[in-house]
Amino acid sequence: MGRMSRLTVASVVLTLGSIGLLASPASAAAKVTVRNTQGTAAIDPTHMTRLTLSGSDFQSIKNGHGGIYVLFGAIRGTWKPSQGGKTGENYFTVPDSESKNNSGFAKFVAFPGSDTASSANGGEISDDGEWSTSINVPGARFKTLDRNGKATTIDCREMTCGVITIGAHGVASTKNETFTEVAIDDLSASPSTATGTPTADPDAEEEPVPSGRPTLTIDRASARTGRIVAFGATGLQPGAQVNATFADGLAAAGPLTVNSAGEVAGLIELPATVTTGTYELRLVGKGTMPSTRFAVTAPTETSGLTGRAREAGPMPSAFATAGFLALLGAVGFGVIRWRRSTQDA
């Protein structure tokens, strides 16, 4: 074989090798598997649904700063932060605290060995890109904040909703940006009802009221005019329906269903028209209902963000209400604004 022929063969071999490298399987795209307590990827339209999530093929950065936020919300257009998507404009998420002990509407999953791992409430991404956590979804309708910080209502029956993952602490992460759509289905019917088995006697004795005096707590740090504020109560009658009323009816939330542990949680929008001062939030329902008084202050550009968040960049609105108390198993959710013309029941 002549020198030219040998060079030609070598060139072909190198070319084929390059093609082989280019044609080798690319790294798999990140994926999130979603299941409710009934094993389907669906949420109830009116009651809280707890979703169990598992992620695979995510980018895991050893000792990297941050990780991923796991959120629930709606998207439209080009929503990914790495492509210019903005919270409150291209994606809308259920508000929750940045605190580790938040109400479970949003989770932070940390990189292994991250300097922020101590604040993670959704576990850690394994070296091979896997993680698992759970998230609470308040229903098909929820209040959130738009790009201007104003409260807006999202209806998942009119918008595309699902589980959203993005880079945490203001760090865009193309590989870790995912959206997993969920269906909306009536999950309130128990399996026994679905199969025709007789349900429990509605006149049967109710569960006992949890021990301890009913208490109501509110996220005081976020109590600013025009803002959405989280609240929670304990020591209530399981299964009871309650409403929350602010300043004798200037705003309200509900009806909310107390869970089996006697706890309930929700969000309420403080009217932008109220002046600064001290106001009362109280629950309305059967039996002894708790109340609490707290100060409402004027809004600021940085309200609802921690110092770390301001340094790292804009945070998603799901973490815009800082300092929320730890509440477990809250069920039922709704936010409405109302004017009272009659005396409270």
Secondary structure, DSSP 8 states (H G I E B T S, - for coil): --HHHHHHHHHHHHHHHHHHHHHS------EEEEE-TTSSSEE-SSS-EEEEEEEES----TT-S-EEEEEEEEE-SS--GGGT--BTTTEEE----SSTT--SSSEEEE-TT-TTGGG-SS-B--TTS-EEEEEEE--SEEEEE-TTS-EEEEETTTSEEEEEEEESTT---GGG-EEEE-EE----S-HHHHTT-----TTS------SS--EEEE-GGG-BTT-EEEEEEES--TT-EEEEEETTTTEEEEEEE--TTS-EEEEEE--TT--SEEEEEEEESSS---EEEEEEB---TTTT--HHHHHH----GGG-STT-----S-B---EE-----S---
